[in-house]
Amino acid sequence: MMDDRKLVLRNDAKEPILMINPFREMDDIFNSFRRDMDRMLWDPLGFELPRPRMRAVRAAQFMPMNLEDAGEKLVLSVEMPGINKDDTKISLEEDILTISVDSKEDKEDKQSNFLLRERSSFSCQRSVRLPIEVMGDKVSAKMDNGVLHVELPKKHPKEPVKNEIKIE
């Protein structure tokens, strides 16, 4: 039989116990180091150099999505904060829905003296395989407060037609 006792850690000094997650701290340190190295390698003299395109592996971090079965239709919601709807393209090829973003940086403020500039041009793409067949010609999309909503009406299977055949 299992023993129901639990291990209780006591702090005799009556000081608050700090919970430390070394993996999260290491991740924060690594991300900070990577950001500093990117800035040093891509912008060593303070000039704005073009940065490499975002990798597809990281696209899920920038465009998290939910796919919901809402009865007669599928509803896809994609978080896209700061993305203009004119920079977004949606395509449906057979059962694969693809959302592409190609955001260009504004080049108008050449006179500005940026001390930090992390916003730049980028491109990314996400694709999702739809679990059921949809009516491609009736798909609609709208952007609302940084969330893209795509409605995909389901294609209804044709009912079998029963024909009686007379025997001659």
N, C-alpha and C positions, 0 to 999 in steps of 0.2 A: 504494500500500500504506500502511496506517495505521502511524503511529509509536507504538511501545509504551512510550515514556518517560513517566514520571509527573512531575508538578510536586511538588517537595518543598520545604516552607517550613522554613527553618532559623532558629533563634533564637540569635544569637551571644552573647547575655548569659547563656545557660544558665538562663533563668527559665522556669517552666512557662507554656505557652501556654494562654490562657483562651479557650474557645469561647463566643461570645456570640450569642444568637439575639435580635435586636432585636424581632422580631415577637412572641415570647413575652413579652418584657419589657413591650412596649406593651400586650399583652392583659392582663397582670397589673395594670398601672397603670390601664387603663380599667376593669377589673372592680372594683378597689378604689375608684376614683372613683365608679362607678355605685352601689356598695353604700353609700358615704358619703352620696351625694345622696339615695338612697332613704330612708335613715334620717333625714336632715334634713327631707325633704319630708313623709314620712309620720308622723314622730314628733318634731316640732320642740320640744315642751315636755316630753318625757319620758313622755307618756301613751301608753298602748297603743291605737293607732288601727287599725281594720281595714285590712289591706293588700289591694291588688288581686289578683284571682285569677291564678294562673299561666297564662301563655300556652301554647297548644297547641304552638307551635314549640319550646318548651323542655321539653315532656313527655318527649321522647326521651332527654334527659339524665338525667331522674329515673327513668325506667322502661325501661332498655335491655332488649331481648328477643332471644331466639334461637328460631327455629322449625326443628325437626329432623324429618326423615322417618325414623321408627323401624320400618319394615316395615308392620305392620298398623295403625299409628296415627301421628298427628302429635303431637309433644311441643313445647309452647311453654313456655319458661322466661323469667320476667320478674324482674329484680332490683328489689325493693321494700323496701329496708332501712328499719326504723322504722315501717313501715305495718302497722296492725292488720288482720287478716283481716275483721273486722266492718265496716271502713270501705271494703272493696273489693267491687265488683260486676262480674260477668262476664256478658256477653250474647252470643248468637250469632244473627244474623239473616242467613239465607241463607248466603253465603260470607264474611261479615264478622264477625270476633270482636272485641268491644270490652271493654276493661278500664277501669273507672272507679274513681277514688279520691276520696273526700270525707272528709278528715281534719279533725276539729274539735279545737281547742285546749282543754286542760283549764283551766277558769276557777276551780278550787277554791282555788288559792293566791293570793288577793287580798292577803294580808299580806306576800308576798314582795317584797323590794326588789331587783329585777333591775338589774344593771349593764350587761348585754348580753342581748338577747333576740332571737334569730334564728329560733327555732322557733315557728311559728304555724299557724293553720288554712290549709289549701290544698285545691284540687281540681285534678285533671288526668285526662286520658283518652287512651288509645292504642287505635287500631284497626288490625287487620291483615287483609288479604284472604287467605283460605286458598286455596292453589293447587289443591286437590282437594276433592271433596265429602266431608263427614263426617256421621256419625250424631249429630245434635244431641241426641237423648234419652239418649245414652250418654257424653256428655262429663263428665269428672271433673276436679276441681281440688283442690290442697292447698298450704298455705303451710308452708315448711320453712326456718328460719334466714334469713328475709328474702327468700327466693326463692319466687315463685309458680310452681307446675308445673301445667300444664293438659294433660290427655291427651285427644286427639280421635280416636276410632276412625274409620278410613276406611270409607266406604260402598263396598261391592263392587258393581261393575256386574252387572246381571242377565245371565245367560247366555242367548243367544238360544234360544228353544224351536223345535225343528224338528218340524213337523207334516206328515205325509204326507197328501195329499188324494187320495181315490180318484175316478177318473173314471167316471161312469155312462154 
